[in-house]
């Protein structure tokens, strides 16, 4: 959860939220509708976004094609990454993405011996789509 909001909620167990806490919470709440609007747009285009990303990856990294079911597995993995990105956006917490997914994802990519640019380009293609 958003670090600031998490702090507010955890501290409010033992003391009342401060006026600054209230301002932070209101600030966050003002953006929730927009965040969900963006999430719904991404959700509606998820298949198209991921398909473009996977196609780009397989074109630019043909060595990936040696793996069994690479297209399906890459599609699945990139869908997970996109959904974590959305969760991070909803929570307004970039650390959520880093802490919950990116380290794991990097480890998986490296364990298969993919070229160094695969990780960078995966996110670049997703951003472009």
C-alpha angles and dihedrals in degrees: 000000000000106000094229093048092045090053091049093051095043094048093046088068090071101023139017118268114264125236088257089054089052091051092050092050093048090048090053093045092053089064099044096090091051092047091053091046090056091045091054091050091051091045091053091051099036097111093048093046094048094044091055091048094049092047090051092049094050092047095047096039105037091168087074089069091074091076123090114256090356095157094052094043093047090048090051094047094046090049089056091049092050092050091050088050088054092049090050090051094048091050092042086228118126089180090064090066094045095044099040103038123358098068090050092046092050090050092052093048091049093046089061090053096240117168117273094250093060094084095045093045094046090062093039092055092045090051091049093050 
